[in-house]
Amino acid sequence: MYVIAGIALAASMFLTVADVLLRSVRRPIVGTYELVGLLGAVVIGFAIPQTTRVQGHVLMDFLTEKVPASGQRILRSVTRVLGIVIFLVIAWNLWGLGADFRKSGEVTPTLQLPLFPVAWGVSVCCFVQCVVLFLELFETKGENT
C-alpha cells in the first residue's frame, strides 16, 4: 500500500511542477487542482497503515515515559483499541460516502472523474489500519504508547 502512496505522491509532485512550468508559457494543465487533491487523499490513506507499522507517527511520550511499564502496556492497549474504533467509524463512513457518490454520479468539476473510487480506497485503507492496530495489541516489542 505504501508503494501506491509513494507513486501518488510522486505523481502529485511531477504534476504540480509540470503545471507551474507550463503556466509560465500560458499552457496550464487542466484539472491539476482536482488531481492533486485526489492524489493527496490516496497518499494519506494508503500511507497510514505502513506508517503505523514502522512507528513513523509523531509520538508524544514526555508524560507516558514517567508511567511504570505495566501502565505503559495498559495505555498502549487503550490507545490501540481507541484507534481501532475511530478507524472503523471512519472506514464505515467513507464506504457509505463512496456508495452515495456512486449512486449520485458525483464527479470532479473539471475532469469529471468519479469520486467514489477514492472514497472506497481510503475506506479500505482505514480497515487495514484497524487490522494493523489489532495486531499491535499482541506485540511485545516497543512498549511506548
C-alpha positions in Angstrom: 0.0 0.0 0.0 2.8 2.4 0.8 4.1 1.9 -2.8 0.8 3.2 -4.1 1.1 6.1 -1.7 4.6 6.8 -3.0 3.5 6.6 -6.6 0.6 9.0 -5.9 3.0 11.4 -4.1 5.5 11.4 -6.9 2.7 11.8 -9.5 1.3 14.8 -7.5 4.8 16.3 -7.3 5.5 15.9 -11.0 2.1 17.1 -12.0 2.5 20.3 -9.8 5.9 21.0 -11.2 4.8 20.5 -14.8 1.7 22.7 -14.2 3.9 25.5 -12.8 6.3 25.3 -15.7 3.6 25.2 -18.3 1.8 28.1 -16.7 4.8 30.2 -17.3 4.2 29.7 -21.1 0.4 30.1 -20.7 -0.3 26.3 -21.1 -1.5 25.1 -17.7 -2.6 21.5 -17.2 -6.4 21.4 -16.9 -7.6 19.8 -13.7 -4.3 19.9 -11.8 -6.0 21.1 -8.7 -8.5 18.2 -8.8 -5.9 15.6 -9.5 -3.6 16.8 -6.7 -6.5 16.8 -4.3 -7.5 13.2 -5.2 -3.8 12.1 -5.1 -3.4 13.7 -1.7 -6.3 11.6 -0.4 -4.6 8.5 -1.8 -1.2 9.4 -0.4 -2.6 9.9 3.1 -5.0 7.0 3.1 -2.5 4.5 1.7 0.4 5.6 3.9 -1.4 5.4 7.2 -1.1 1.6 7.8 2.6 1.4 6.8 3.5 4.4 8.8 1.8 2.9 11.9 3.6 -0.4 11.2 7.0 1.2 11.2 6.1 3.5 14.1 6.6 6.6 11.9 3.9 8.8 13.6 4.8 11.5 16.0 5.0 10.2 19.5 4.3 12.4 22.5 5.9 10.4 25.3 7.1 13.0 27.7 4.2 12.1 30.1 3.9 8.3 29.4 7.6 7.7 29.9 7.1 8.6 33.6 4.5 5.8 33.9 5.7 2.3 35.1 6.0 -0.4 32.4 2.7 -2.0 33.4 0.9 1.3 33.0 2.6 1.9 29.6 1.3 -1.5 28.4 -2.2 -0.6 29.5 -2.0 2.8 27.8 -0.7 1.2 24.7 -3.6 -1.2 24.7 -6.2 1.5 25.3 -4.8 3.7 22.6 -4.8 0.8 20.1 -8.4 -0.1 20.9 -9.5 3.6 20.6 -7.6 3.8 17.3 -9.5 0.7 16.1 -12.8 2.2 17.0 -12.0 5.5 15.4 -10.7 4.0 12.2 -13.7 1.6 12.0 -16.0 4.6 12.2 -14.0 6.5 9.5 -13.9 3.4 7.2 -17.6 2.7 7.6 -18.5 6.4 6.9 -16.1 6.6 3.9 -17.6 3.4 2.4 -21.1 4.9 2.8 -19.9 8.2 1.3 -18.4 6.3 -1.7 -21.7 4.5 -2.2 -23.5 7.8 -2.1 -21.0 9.3 -4.6 -21.5 6.3 -6.9 -25.3 6.4 -6.6 -25.5 10.1 -7.3 -22.8 10.1 -10.0 -20.7 12.6 -8.1 -17.6 13.7 -10.2 -14.9 16.3 -10.1 -16.0 19.6 -11.6 -13.4 20.0 -14.4 -12.3 16.5 -15.4 -15.5 14.7 -14.5 -13.6 12.0 -12.6 -15.8 9.8 -10.3 -15.1 10.4 -6.6 -16.3 7.0 -5.3 -13.1 5.0 -6.0 -11.1 7.4 -3.9 -13.5 7.2 -1.0 -13.7 3.4 -1.2 -9.9 3.2 -1.5 -9.3 5.3 1.6 -12.0 3.3 3.4 -10.2 0.0 2.7 -7.0 1.7 4.0 -8.8 2.5 7.2 -10.0 -1.1 7.6 -6.4 -2.2 7.0 -5.3 0.3 9.7 -7.7 -1.4 12.1 -6.0 -4.8 11.4 -2.6 -3.2 12.0 -3.7 -1.7 15.3 -5.3 -5.0 16.3 -2.1 -6.9 15.6 -0.1 -4.3 17.6 -2.3 -5.2 20.6 -0.4 -8.6 20.7 3.1 -7.3 20.1 5.5 -7.1 23.0 8.2 -5.0 21.3 8.3 -1.3 21.8 6.4 -0.7 25.0 5.8 3.0 24.1 2.3 4.2 23.7 
